[in-house]
Amino acid sequence: MARPEQYDFNRSTFLYSERISLEDLPEDSRVRDTHKFWRDLSPAPTLPARSDFGPADIPRDILPWIFLMEVLREADGKFDFRYKLAGTSNVSLVQRDPTGKRASEIFRNGDRNFMLESFDITVLLAEPTFWDAAVPHDRIEQIEIWRGLFPLAEDRKTVDTLLGIAVPKNYRPG
């Protein structure tokens, strides 16, 4: 598989986001586990729908790390995203619960484009994207993570929800 291009979303010299392939992720990665869960929901090339699963269907080892975002299509053609759910480990990681808020409200001006562009890419491609990233953190400047974003579509084509997972690079499943 060809190596995906790098996107330069740098807010500062500390933050980065590089699009990677699934094969670049560690073998024991929760992101890989989430990809398997997502792909098992619906056979390729169709996209799974949010209605294909409930909380009890999500594997217990990934449930605390995931987030769900509704895709909001703005009148100007841009996207925004409303957090519908954030797992407990995800909330602990970033030290805030984004549930019910728009991504554009949560991230400060300097971080907004940095964070939203990877969400946009996933919607536009209508395929999973994988990221090696250092994301903004209010208290410690950044957290280095592995992240996966997975498109969901009720009509099986038009992305209307993103299933995401972000796990610290130093996390080791126990």
C-alpha positions in Angstrom: 0.0 0.0 0.0 1.3 3.5 -0.8 2.2 5.7 2.1 -0.5 8.4 2.6 0.6 12.0 2.2 1.5 14.1 5.2 -0.7 17.0 6.1 1.0 19.9 7.7 -1.5 21.2 10.3 1.2 22.6 12.7 0.0 25.1 15.3 3.3 25.2 16.9 6.6 23.2 16.7 5.1 20.8 19.3 2.0 19.7 17.4 1.9 17.5 14.4 -0.5 15.3 12.5 0.8 12.8 10.0 -1.6 10.6 8.1 -0.3 7.0 8.2 -1.6 3.6 7.0 -3.2 0.9 9.1 0.0 -1.1 8.7 2.0 1.7 10.4 0.1 1.2 13.7 1.4 -1.1 16.4 0.1 -4.7 16.2 -1.6 -4.4 19.6 -3.2 -1.0 18.8 -6.7 -0.2 19.9 -7.0 1.7 16.6 -6.5 -1.6 14.8 -9.1 -3.2 17.0 -11.5 -0.4 16.1 -10.9 -0.8 12.4 -11.8 -4.5 12.7 -15.0 -3.6 14.6 -15.9 -1.0 12.0 -15.2 -3.2 9.0 -17.2 -6.1 10.5 -20.3 -3.9 10.7 -20.8 -3.8 6.9 -19.0 -5.5 4.0 -16.8 -3.3 1.7 -17.4 -1.2 -0.3 -20.5 0.0 1.6 -20.0 2.1 4.7 -21.4 1.0 8.0 -24.2 3.0 9.6 -24.5 4.3 13.2 -27.7 2.2 13.5 -25.6 -0.9 12.8 -24.4 -1.0 16.4 -25.3 0.0 20.0 -23.0 0.5 23.0 -23.2 -3.2 24.0 -21.8 -4.2 20.6 -18.6 -2.2 21.0 -15.7 -4.3 22.3 -15.1 -3.4 25.9 -11.4 -2.8 25.3 -12.1 0.1 22.8 -15.3 1.5 24.3 -13.6 3.9 26.8 -11.4 5.3 24.1 -13.9 6.1 21.3 -15.9 9.1 20.4 -18.8 9.7 18.0 -19.3 12.9 16.1 -22.3 14.0 14.0 -21.2 15.6 10.7 -22.7 19.0 10.3 -22.7 20.4 6.8 -22.7 24.2 6.9 -24.4 26.5 4.3 -20.9 27.7 3.1 -20.0 24.0 2.3 -17.7 23.6 5.2 -18.0 20.9 7.9 -18.3 21.1 11.6 -18.8 18.2 14.0 -21.0 17.7 17.1 -19.8 15.3 19.7 -22.5 12.8 20.4 -20.4 10.6 22.8 -17.0 10.5 24.3 -15.7 7.5 26.1 -14.5 7.8 29.7 -10.8 7.2 28.9 -11.0 9.7 26.0 -12.5 12.3 28.4 -9.8 11.6 31.0 -7.1 11.9 28.3 -8.2 15.4 27.2 -9.6 16.5 30.5 -12.9 17.7 29.2 -16.2 16.1 28.1 -17.1 17.4 24.6 -20.5 15.7 24.5 -23.1 17.9 22.9 -20.6 20.5 21.8 -19.3 21.4 18.3 -15.7 20.8 17.6 -15.3 24.4 16.4 -16.4 25.5 19.9 -14.1 23.2 21.8 -10.8 23.9 20.1 -9.2 27.4 20.4 -8.5 29.3 17.2 -4.9 28.1 16.9 -6.0 24.5 17.3 -9.2 24.5 15.3 -7.9 24.0 11.8 -5.3 21.6 13.1 -8.0 19.3 14.5 -10.9 19.8 12.1 -8.9 19.2 8.9 -8.3 15.5 9.7 -12.1 15.1 10.3 -12.8 16.8 7.0 -10.4 14.5 5.1 -12.2 11.5 6.5 -15.6 12.7 5.5 -14.4 13.7 2.0 -12.6 10.4 1.3 -15.4 8.4 2.9 -12.8 5.9 4.2 -11.0 5.4 7.4 -8.0 7.5 8.1 -5.2 6.8 10.6 -3.0 9.4 12.3 0.3 9.7 14.2 -0.3 12.9 16.0 0.5 15.2 18.9 -2.8 16.9 19.8 -3.3 20.0 22.0 -3.9 19.6 25.7 -4.9 22.4 28.0 -2.5 21.5 30.8 0.5 19.8 29.3 0.7 21.4 25.8 0.3 18.1 23.9 -0.4 14.4 24.0 1.1 12.0 21.4 -1.5 9.7 20.2 -2.5 7.1 17.6 -5.8 8.1 16.1 -8.3 6.4 13.8 -11.3 8.1 12.2 -14.0 5.8 10.7 -16.9 7.1 8.5 -20.5 6.0 9.1 -23.4 6.6 6.7 -27.0 5.8 7.2 -27.5 5.7 3.4 -24.2 3.6 3.1 -22.5 6.4 1.0 -22.9 9.9 2.5 -20.9 10.2 5.7 -23.0 11.6 8.5 -21.2 10.4 11.5 -17.5 9.8 12.5 -16.5 7.0 14.9 -13.1 8.0 16.3 -10.6 6.6 18.7 -7.5 8.3 20.2 -5.1 6.4 22.4 -1.9 7.7 23.9 1.2 6.2 22.3 2.5 5.1 25.6 -0.7 3.1 26.4 -0.1 -0.6 26.7 -3.2 -2.9 26.8 -3.3 -4.8 30.1 
